[in-house]
Amino acid sequence: MRRMVAAGIMVGLLSGVSHGAMSRGEGGSDRPPAKEMTPAYAEAEAAAREGRCKEALRLVGHVLSLDPTDAAAFNVRGYCLRKTGDLDGAFQAYGNALKLRPDFPEARAYLAEAHIEAAIHQAEVLRGYGEGGASALLEVAQALRRAAASVGTLMGKAGPKAGEAW
């Protein structure tokens, strides 16, 4: 059930939107010119892309110790924290990335994904309450559907009608 809900929400919110996992570049470019990418950052990015998030977190920690104003490094940190289940840490890292570079589409998209994951987690908790959480779970599901429809509208696509799935 969780995967179906998550997949439907993510498809609805992000269909037609692509972004690099750890973009440093601007204007849709996935990577900066080679002179801007330090070896430590390149290693961290590669580790994150390959799903080696614990290693990537260690490496990106080194990058940030050298340059605490590296928005892309904070984005990698947020991505890996989110993938390892630390949503609070991910929110903080994405917030740091966006403070440093407010016009950072990848960090903003990942921040949105983290909020969706947090909502799904809360829905799972509500489901665990049984009948006591059923009406609240329905409210969360309806809020997520409205959010998906709003994003669909922003993208110029119609969202699902009441009772329909994406």
Order of alpha helices (4+ residues) and beta strands (2+ residues): alpha-alpha-alpha-alpha-alpha-alpha-alpha
